[in-house]
Amino acid sequence: MKIAVVIPTLNEAKNIIALIGELLKLNLNIDILVVDDNSPDGTAEIVKKSFKKNGNIFVLLRQNKRGRGSACIDGFKYFLSNGKRYDCIFEMDADFSHDPKEISLFLEKISGYDMIIGSRYLKKSRIINWSLKRRIFSKLANFYARLLLQIPITDYTNGYRCYRYNVLKNIDFNFVKENGYVVLAEIAYQMFLKAYSIGEVPTLFVNRKRGISNLNFREIWHAFKRITVLRFRVNTL
């Protein structure tokens, strides 16, 4: 199975080399793309120098901070147009909140679905080092998204996902109007409207130990508002 992994980065110099190393240890037929928003800490250059002899590691450098969601979309477009054929394409964060070892769980299940989400809210899932405030806010955000969008999933906001290549080719990225984490809900909603199947696997989500989180509560609150707009947007999907 040929897989691709999109990793959006902003100031992830402390994490990215170790993460790519863990992905390579899986001994999969894998291409890895780091989509970097011109990190001041030199994330992109560190990756280029560290893996310059590895033909399966790529860097897409963007000139300013445009958000995690748009970074993943640019990464998807890269893999969909680079002339190679993949079985599935992953997206994951660079800060080790998403465990590379769990990729095997996605690959075991993707044959029966069009997309798999690493859900933090299944019985076997765990969340480590989250404050009570963030737990409550995340629960409310997911409850609200499910109430409005009615997609039969438990986690709308975790960016650890696996998409079948042929399905991702049929997603209209022009329909996605956001740049941040709400893109996750936008893509899931589009897949739902197109009647693609979405499955979930349990995950161990560990809040970052190194570096600074790029997610803030203003962005989460914005996501609440945009989900409302998304639900009632007139579209021709």
C-alpha positions, 0 to 999 in steps of 0.5 A: 500500500502506498500512502502519503502524509501531510504535516502542517507546521508553524514553528515545529523545529523542536518536533518535526525531525523526531516525528518524521523519524518515527514515521520512517520507522514504520517501514511503510511505502510512504511519502511525507510532505511538510507544509510550512507557513514560513516558520521563524524557527526555520522548520522548513530548512531544518527538514530540507537539510536533514532529509536532503538525500531522502526522495520521499520527504518533501517540503512545501514552503508558504510565505505567510501564516495562512492556517492549518486547514489551508495548509492541509488542503495545499498538501492534498493538492500536492499529492493529488497532482504530483503524478504518483498514485497513492492508496490513501492520504493522511493528515496529522499534526507535528507536535506528537499529539497524534501518535505515528504508531496508530497509523496501523489502526487507520490502515486496518480499517480504511478498506471499509470506509472512505475516510477514517478519523482518529477520534478522541471520544471513543471508549478506548480513546484517551486525552492526556494533559488537557485542562478542564476548560479545554476538555469542556470547550472541545466537548461543546464544539463537537456536540454543536457540530454534530447537532447542526451537521448530523454527521455520524461521528464523535470527533469533528475537530481532531486533525488525525485523518486518513482519506482514500485517494480516489475519494479525496480527488472528488472533494471540491476544495473551492467549497472550503471557505475557511483556513483554520481547524474548521476546515476539518468540519467542512471536509467531513460535511462535504463527504457526508453530503456526497454519501461517502462513508466515514469511520473512526478509530480510538486514539491517544491524544497527548497535548504537546510537550514541546513548542507552543500551540498554534490553536487559541480559543478565539479560533475555536469560537470562530469555528462555532460561528462558521459551523453555523454558516456551513450548515445553512450555506446554499451549495450545489454539492 
